[in-house]
Amino acid sequence: MALKPADAAKVLIVDDSASARAMLRAIVESDPGLSVMALCIDAFEAAKVMRDGLPDVILLDLELPGMDGMTFLKKIMAQKPLPVVICSGLTARGSEQSIAALEAGAVEVILKPSAGDERARAEAQVRICDALRAAVQSRGGRVGALPGALRAPGAKLTADEILPPPNLSRPVPVTEPIVCIGASTGGTEALRQVLVALPPDAPAICIVQHMPAGFTAAFARRLDGLCKVKVSEAVDGATVKQGEVLIAPGDQHMVLRRLTSGYRVSVLQGPYVSRHRPSVDVLFRSAAGSAGANALGMILTGMGDDGARCLGEMKAAGAVTVAQDEASSVVYGMPREAVRMGSVGQTLPLDKMAATIMGFARRHRTGVQA
């Protein structure tokens, strides 16, 4: 095994499956910025390891013998909060538990990798390492850059793979206001804070949250039970209406399409864009072409640059564009890149986002009626 740089982040893996521990160890060790601190079969062994030193991030299975992963997570958050990434199997119970774990303080949820072809394994490897890196650099985690990242297989693709660039010279008819939001690490709790603050007559909203397939439905159900607006996982051809929120399903892109005075969405497969599926860039590019100045684009907490470039296309098309500020972001990556590219009209704290959405809708409707 190659020697790791001294500043590689220490990962504590907690999983009762020997084969899963071996697979996750190989994935972590493939990244030059990450190293395995220890492999633990249960929470008690992990707690013993942590008495001698703390990891930079914990990769935690929720299905553990003895003390379950959720109980262990809550103990960590109560005694010594650390970045925790949940590694869950794709089951209905697993997805519901994973959403509860995010509410309890976990930074991210990833799907436990399974046997697949070589490219699928390589993509899973990159996604898991990205999640661990983001967790390490999250608020409350380690400060400072990690050694070089693992590179994704093949070229990093842009929204061109799904949609052509918008024709900004073509006028877009006035429609009802529409809001498009993109988020990644830390985004589940950020979105909850924004959406629960909205009244029932909030404008139509489309969201891309980086999350595995099978987990977005549970996330949407959880939000729907908390919010005054109706929240659901998007299906192909669904219309998005005032007072309703559509969340892109995990592992599928979501594209906004204009109707006569409103909008519907297309849900489709396709390659990873900006290393993600669903991709914020895909949603934002479709909004630039379909909605133009009828839209508000909002980019929230997350690692990387997905959404940053095509938020600029929305801005060029006349949309209002907003980014979450650094102080309130769990990971100030996507918003930072959007600001750096000149894609952002205004940077705001998270607690101002709901009022910004309602103010935008009010001004848009007033302008239409004038």
N, C-alpha and C positions, 0 to 999 in steps of 0.2 A: 504494500500500500504506500502510495506517495506521501511524503511529508507535507503537512499542511502549514500555511503561513501562521505566524504567531497570533495574528489578529483574526483568524477564522472564528466564526461564531459557533459556540458550543450548543449542540442539539441533544436534548434528552428525549429518547424514544420510549414511549410506554404503550405496549401492546401485548396481549396474552398469546398471540399466535406467533410461533417460532418462524414460520415462513414469511409472515408479514414483517416481523422485525428484521429478518435478513434482507428482504426486498427494500424496505425503507432505509436500512443502513447503506445498502449499495447506492441508492438514489442520493442520499445526503452526502456520502463521500465522493460522489461524482462532481460536486460543486466545489471549486477552489475556495469559496468564501465560507463554507460550512464544514464542521467536523462533528462526529458523533462523540458526545460526552459519555453516554452509557446507554445500554439497552435494558429495559426493565419489564418484567412480566406482569407487574401489578402496581397499584398505587403505594402499597406499603414499601416495596423495594425502591420505588422512585423517591419516596420521602426519606428513606435511609440514605440514598445517594446524595440528596440535596442537603443533608446535614453537613456534609463535607465540602460543599461548594454549590453555587447556583448556576444553572445553565443560562444561556442567552435566550433560548426559546424551548418550549416543550411541545413535542408532537404527540398528541394524546388520543388514544382510542377510548370511546365512551363505554364500550362493552367490556368491562374488566371483572375478574373474579374478586370476591370480597368486597372491597370498597369500589363502587362504580365510578366511572370517569367523571360524571357530573358532580358527584359529591367531592371528589378530589379537586376538581376545578374550583368549586366554591370555597374549599379550604385554602387553596393557593391565593385566590383573590382576597380572602379575608385576612390572611396572615402576611403574605409577601407577594403582591401582584407581580406577575411575570407574563411576558407574551406567550400565549398558548394557541396553537393551531390544532383544530380538531380533525382527525383523520377518520372518516366514517364510511361504513358500507352503504350501498344504495338499497335501503329498505324504507318503508313508510315510517316505521318507528325511528330508524336512524336519522331520517331527515327532520322529523319533528324534534328529536332530542338535540340535533345539531343547531337548530334555530334557537332553542332554549339555551344552549351553551353560549351562543353569540350574545344573547341578552345577559348572560351571567358574567360576561367579560372576556370570552375567547375572541381573538383577533380575526380569525379566518376559519373557514371550513373547507376541507378538500375531500375529494372522493378517493377512497382507498383504491390504489391501482390494481387492475386485474390483468391476467394474461391476455395479450393481444399481439398484433403484428409489431414489427420492429419500430415502425414510425409511431404507432399509438403509444408504445412504451416510452419512446423518446419524448413525445409531447407531454405525457404524464409526468415524466421526470422533470421537465422544465417547469411545468405548472406547480409542482410540489416545492421545488427549490425556490421559485419566485415567491410563493406564499410564505415560506420560512424566512426568506430575506426581508420581505415586507414586514413580517411580525417582529423581527429583530430590530428594525429601524422605526417601529411604531412608537407613538408617544408612550413614555414609560419604559421603553426598551433601550437598547444600546445606542449611543450617539456615535456618529462617524460612519464613513463608507466601509463596505466590506470588500475583500479582494474580488477580482474579476468574476463576473457572472457566467454561469453556464449558458451557452448559446443555443437558441432553438434550432431544430433541424430545418435546413432550407432557409431561403430568404425570408426576412420579415415583410409580410404582405400588407398592402394598404387597402383602403376602402374601394380602390379601383377594381379589386377582384370581384366585388359584389355590384357596384353601381358606378356609372360614369360620373365625372365631376359635374356639379350643377351648372346650368346655363344661367349665369347671373344677369345677363342682358334681357332675359325673358321675364316680363312682369308676372307676379303671382297675384291672383285675385284675392280680395279681402275675404277672410273666413272667420270663424270663431277662433279665439286664442287657443294655442296649444303649447304645452310645456314638455320639454325633453330633458331628462336628467340622466347623467352617467356617474357611476360610483364603483369603487372596488374595495380594497382593504379598509375596514372600518365603516363601510357604506351601509351595512344593514341597520346599525344603530343610528347612523346619521339620517337615513331615509325615514326611519321610524319617528325621529324627532320632528322632521319636516312635515310628514304626512298627518301625524296626529294633531298638529296645530292648524290644519286646514278645515274650513267650514264645508258643509255639504255641497255648496254651489261653486266650489273651486273649479278652475278650468280643467279641461281634459289633459291628462298627464301620461306620458310614456317613459318608462324607466329601463335602463340597462344596468343591472348590478352583476358584476362578475361572480358567478356562483355555479357549481356543478349541476348537471342535469339531474332532475329529481328533487332538488332542494328548493327551487324557486316556487314551486306550487305550495310547499309548506310555509315558505316565507310570505307569500301573498295571502294565504289563509290567516296567518298570524296578524298581519297588518289589517286585514279586513275586519277582524274582531276588535281592533283597537281604534280604528279611524272612523270619522264621520263620512268620508268619501268611500266609495266602493272600490276595493282593490282585488284584482284577479290576475292570474297568469295568462298571458296573451295566447290566443289561438289564431291560426291563419284566417284572415278575412274579418277579424273582429273590428267593429267600429269603436272608436274611443270618444266618449261623450263627456259633457260637463258633469262634474261630480264623480268621475270614474278614473281609475288608474290602472294601466296595463303594465305588467312586468314581463320583460322578455324571458322566455323559458331558457333554462340552462342548456348550453351546447347548441343553441340555434340563434341565428341573427334575427333582428327585428327591424323592418323597414316601414317607414311612414308613407302612406299614399293619400293623396288628396281626393276627396269626394267633392260634390258641388259646393257645399258650405262647411263641411267637416272633414273627418279623416277616418281611415281604417288602417290596419297594419297587415303586413305580410310577414309570416314567420317562415324562415327558410334555412336550409343547410348551406354549406359552402366552406371554403377554407378558413382557417384562423386569420383574423385581421388584427394587426397590432398585437399579435400573440394571444388573441382572445376570441371566443365564440360563446356568447354574443359579444359583439364589439360595440363600444360607445361610438367609435368613428363611423360605423355603418349607420347607426340611428341618426347621428348628427348630420351626416351627409344627406340622408334622405329628407331630413327636416329642412335643410338649406334649400333643396330643390323643390320640395312640395309645399312648404309653409312660408318660407321667406320671412318677411317682417311680421307675420302672424304668430311667430314663435318666440319663446324664451328658451335658451339653452343654458343648462346649469351643470357644472362639473364639480363633483364632491371628492372627498378623501379617497386616496388610492395610490398605489405604487405604479410607476411606469408612465407612459405617455398616451395611452388609449383615450381618444376623444379630443385631445389637445388640438390636433391639426384641423379636424373637421368642425370643431367649435368655431374656428376662424372662418370657415366657409359659411356657417350660419351668420356670423357677424357681418361678413361681406354681403350676405343676402338681405341684410336689414334687421336681423333678429337681435333681440336683447340677449347679451351673454354675461353670465355671472359665474364666479368661481368661489369656492370656500376658502377662507383665509387659513394661514398656517397654524395659528394658535388653536383653532377649533378642529383641525384635521388630525386624524389618527396617523395618517401618512400623507405628508404634503408632497406628493409626487405628481399625480395627474394635474392638480390645480397649478402647481408651479410651472409645469411644462406649458400649460395653456397660457399662463401669464407671460412666460418667456417668449412664446411665439406671437404675442400680440393679439391673441384670440379673445381676450377677456375685456369687457367693458367696465366691469365693477367687481371688486373683491369684497366679500362680506363674511361675517361670522355665521355659523350654522343657525343660531337662534334668530337671524334676520331673514332666513330664506322663505319661510311661509308667508310672511308679510310682503316680501318681494314678489312672490308668485301672485298674490291677490292684487297687489298694486298694479302689476303688469296687466292682468286681466281687466281690471277696472279702466285703466287708461286706454287699452285697446278697444274695448266696447264703447267707451265714450267717443273715441275718435271715429268709430264706424258710424255711430248715431249722429255725429255732428253734421 
